[in-house]
Amino acid sequence: MPFDAVLLLSFGGPEGPEDVRPFLENVTRGRGVPAERLDEVAEHYHNFGGVSPINALNRDIIGRLRAELDRGGLDLPIYFGNRNWHPMVEETVERMTTDGVRRALVFATSAYGGYSACRQYDEDILRARTAVGDAAPELVKLRQFFDHPLFVAAFADGVRRAFAELPVAQRERARLVFTAHSVPESADASAGPPALGGHLYSRQVFEASRLVAAELGIDEYDVVWQSRSGPPQVPWLEPDIVDHLDTLYTSGAQAVVVCPIGFVSDHLEVIWDLDNEARQRAEELGMGFARAAAPGTDNRFAELIVELIRELTDGAPVRRMSELPAEGCTVNGAWCATDCCAPARRPARQTPVTVDA
């Protein structure tokens, strides 16, 4: 049976001050996060008027995708659903059912494997179909794309522009630093099918960073992490970006260019952790600071999505730049493989409690 729609599936974010607390309660439901922690995170949003840019950024991606689908002669309506805020994925799948959609492709706004980056979107699909019932369309999720040539090229151009923002005297001695969302070490160890040895998320992040650096002709760079949450006694992937700036300063670095390799859009987590906290620390240290843009608003990102779609609709060649596994293409929320990123193997509070993901 052919595909007759596309669903863009994302994290969601508040679009007004009155949305902030209900949104955070959705994100942390069932995990026993203290109210004072939610109040602390809520302030991040209120600093920006209670509005996260993530929904607007996703609508921008949808607009670019619509144009690219039209250009390629693909007559597929695009739907938009979120895990944590409106439009909720359950409501969207119900509307798709009412519209007569029978079989849809799902693009999740994450390039990587692991529980939060991939498997949790399968759970969203399963939950939405269960809520709708037997009439729900078949939902086929597109694969991970951390090493797609268009993903790499868009990030590489973003890094070039960031270097150009620095004063000429700082560019030659600026350090390139890639950053992605941290997760508990135990969660990363369980990421991916057990037969592949785990650590799929961090391995893919390191590989994407290597590919971008190679595209730029840069041999020396760092991969660090951001946005950790949860109790301090639980080990998470390190070093944190802000701590790493101190290390770079001690080693004599005069400037830093940060590339948010773990994210597809410049949503609130990128803005808060990098444009505010990391930039502020760099300024305190007297270091130059520039950040590369995420690729979501680059037209090549829409082209990438269409290429992923054509892999399944037309049997188009799979374009990849790595030998690492790229899992994630599942039907109706099924596992990629037995125990792939199994929830039973991840610790409590893995899902980020900070801001957008």
Stockholm file with secondary structure:
# STOCKHOLM 1.0

chainA/1-357         MPFDAVLLLSFGGPEGPEDVRPFLENVTRGRGVPAERLDEVAEHYHNFGGVSPINALNRDIIGRLRAELDRGGLDLPIYFGNRNWHPMVEETVERMTTDGVRRALVFATSAYGGYSACRQYDEDILRARTAVGDAAPELVKLRQFFDHPLFVAAFADGVRRAFAELPVAQRERARLVFTAHSVPESADASAGPPALGGHLYSRQVFEASRLVAAELGIDEYDVVWQSRSGPPQVPWLEPDIVDHLDTLYTSGAQAVVVCPIGFVSDHLEVIWDLDNEARQRAEELGMGFARAAAPGTDNRFAELIVELIRELTDGAPVRRMSELPAEGCTVNGAWCATDCCAPARRPARQTPVTVDA
#=GR chainA/1-357 SS CCCCEEEEEECCCCBSGGGHHHHHHHHHTTSCCCHHHHHHHHHHHHTTTTBCSHHHHHHHHHHHHHHHHHHTTCCCCEEEEESSSSSBHHHHHHHHHHTTCCEEEEEESCCSCSIIIIIHHHHHHHHHHHHHCTTSCEEEECCCCTTCHHHHHHHHHHHHHHHHHSCHHHHTTEEEEEEEECCBHHHHHTCSCGGGTSCHHHHHHHHHHHHHHHHHTCCCCEEEEECCCSCTTSCBSCCBHHHHHHHHHHTTCCEEEEECTTCSSCCHHHIIIIIIIIHHHHHHHTCEEEECCCGGGSHHHHHHHHHHHHHHHTCCCCCCSCSSCCCCCCBTTCCSSTTTTCGGGSCTTCSCCSSCC
#=GC SS_cons         CCCCEEEEEECCCCBSGGGHHHHHHHHHTTSCCCHHHHHHHHHHHHTTTTBCSHHHHHHHHHHHHHHHHHHTTCCCCEEEEESSSSSBHHHHHHHHHHTTCCEEEEEESCCSCSIIIIIHHHHHHHHHHHHHCTTSCEEEECCCCTTCHHHHHHHHHHHHHHHHHSCHHHHTTEEEEEEEECCBHHHHHTCSCGGGTSCHHHHHHHHHHHHHHHHHTCCCCEEEEECCCSCTTSCBSCCBHHHHHHHHHHTTCCEEEEECTTCSSCCHHHIIIIIIIIHHHHHHHTCEEEECCCGGGSHHHHHHHHHHHHHHHTCCCCCCSCSSCCCCCCBTTCCSSTTTTCGGGSCTTCSCCSSCC
//
